Amino acid sequence: MEPDYDVIVAGGGIAGMITAASAAKHSNQNLKILVIDRNPGSEVGKKTASGWICGDAVSQGSLDFLAKEVGIRYSKPELEHAVHGVVAYSPDHASKAMFDGDGYVLNRKLLPQKQMNDAKKMGVEFLFETYTEGLTAEDGFIRGIHCRSAKDNVTFKKTAKLVVDATGSASRLRTGLPIKSYIEKEIDKENDMESTGRYILTFELGERNSTYFDPEFAIIHLDQEIAPGGYAWVFPKGENKVNIGLGVQKRLLDARNRRLGRNDTLQSLIDEYIRLNPVIKNWKLADSPEDVGNAKGSWQVPVRRQNDCMVANGYMIVGDAAWMPRPIDAGGIGPAIYASTIAGRVAAEAMQSKDTSESGLWKFNTEYVKTYGFRMASSEILRRFLQTISNADLNYGMKHFLGQDDVDRIIRREHPEFKQVGFGNPAKLLWVLPKLAFARGLHYAAEKNRKLVQHYMNYPTSPETFPEWHRKFKAELQEAYSRFA
Ligand SMILES: Cc1cc2nc3c(=O)[nH]c(=O)nc-3n(C[C@H](O)[C@H](O)[C@H](O)COP(=O)(O)OP(=O)(O)OC[C@H]3O[C@@H](n4cnc5c(N)ncnc54)[C@H](O)[C@@H]3O)c2cc1C
């Protein structure tokens, strides 16, 4: 029997919407594509009951990629506020490093409406208020989805030649994948998930202090006391409007609480962070129609490399469902844009060649790794190392070890080499000796980066050689995990 659809995309968030639009575009709108989301159409893309929880920052580069590859452009009001880059401050605010170039702070509640309208114009169909609860399989292939209506609890099935899982970090489809595959089903929650939360506020300007709020720059505060194992952010949405929040690693928050004799939670840390900001005074939750229902909330972000394999027979994973956010800054919108653009094109090509097997879809792995994903394992290692560092070391490191070359590399989303650490340069030893263990850690992370990027360059071109490649890759990672445990 002919399946109901060529492609079913589960999840109408950023990754799902772009996958659907890209598949439509690259098939000249010849495919029957369905997006299923658990929210009503007026709230499509909503991550949790408390909203479209996100820091909302995206780089111009990612948006340019989308425009070039899929022909979709965003503008106001979904691009709510323009910034000239991201500035990261050391805990003492004495050192800063500027990352990224121009970018935007999005309105995540409005963006999905624009995405949905774009996709509809390209012939994509939508099924709202429907939970995707599991995958159906036959002969070792995914054949469709078990659904449940949110309105009346009725269960039913939808069939497709290809199911794309874009249901976000809590994907039940991936964890319950019923066929043999190289896709990893579970994430290491203790080490590779961050708990994050944020407010969207309007406020009166208190002190003038651009290390705490700057309408032209997205600010990141590195501080192991305020955001243990993560960072805090102040992303402007106007002259007196802000997305402000932080992320922590639960295990490191517990350790910090034990060390300080405190009982802080993610929420109490966010509240304290806002209270300590001298610029943000007399604030209230943003209450305009485009913010109502989205001004306060928390959610989880995966911060490891993307799943080492993202395809199986009749099935692909993309976005947070594939653990794509960058390990260093938890930025997942850029990776989702790149990946879902590629995923949609590969899906269209697979339909054209009538091959939605693991082999037929494998190109998604190789192209994403080559375009964006090759930096992610080394970022994961650098993140694990940075999580072991105290505020004193962070202050020292940003002052003495981070050179312009490193910052330039980070801007290009490459791994910093920390040449300032200068083991080969006696003049630099003066800086290095007081923090020898720290300097050695940076040096090790830079070396490991080279090896991991090299390994990604040899990512298998077909599934047959994946097991051997993966075995060596995991051994490289394991060595670093043990060192920074
Ligand atoms: C607090 C916070 C701050 C962040 N800040 C930034 C930032 O500043 N910049 C950045 O780049 N990234 C940031 N991120 C990460 C970014 O938000 C995500 O990477 C991005 O939203 C991932 O998009 P997605 O489409 O993969 O998943 P999601 O946005 O989670 O979308 C998943 C969609 O699937 C739907 N869905 C889920 N389960 C089901 C189901 N069973 N049935 C049907 N539908 C379902 C959901 O309702 C939702 O509509 C942040 C994340 C958090 C939590």
The ligand as an ORCA input file, in Angstrom:
! r2SCAN-3c Opt
* xyz 0 1
  C      17.095     28.389     28.030
  C      17.647     28.094     26.667
  C      18.418     29.059     26.035
  C      18.907     28.817     24.744
  N      19.558     29.832     24.102
  C      19.947     29.672     22.817
  C      20.479     30.767     22.085
  O      20.542     31.913     22.557
  N      20.901     30.538     20.821
  C      20.810     29.309     20.242
  O      21.247     29.145     19.096
  N      20.255     28.264     20.898
  C      19.805     28.413     22.158
  N      19.189     27.381     22.812
  C      18.994     26.093     22.093
  C      17.855     26.201     21.068
  O      16.728     26.754     21.677
  C      17.536     24.814     20.506
  O      18.731     24.246     20.029
  C      16.520     24.850     19.358
  O      15.287     25.352     19.777
  C      16.325     23.441     18.815
  O      15.289     23.409     17.883
  P      14.539     22.048     17.564
  O      13.581     22.369     16.488
  O      15.523     20.964     17.361
  O      13.765     21.638     18.897
  P      12.624     22.404     19.701
  O      12.784     23.869     19.586
  O      12.632     21.800     21.060
  O      11.267     22.021     18.945
  C      10.675     20.751     19.083
  C       9.228     20.824     18.629
  O       8.693     19.506     18.656
  C       7.499     19.501     19.415
  N       7.355     18.177     20.037
  C       8.135     17.648     21.026
  N       7.720     16.412     21.342
  C       6.661     16.163     20.533
  C       5.815     15.030     20.375
  N       5.959     13.926     21.105
  N       4.838     15.109     19.457
  C       4.674     16.214     18.678
  N       5.435     17.307     18.790
  C       6.429     17.276     19.698
  C       7.676     20.619     20.443
  O       6.444     21.008     20.991
  C       8.331     21.668     19.551
  O       7.360     22.350     18.812
  C      18.682     27.569     24.102
  C      17.925     26.588     24.751
  C      17.396     26.848     26.016
  C      16.551     25.797     26.674
*
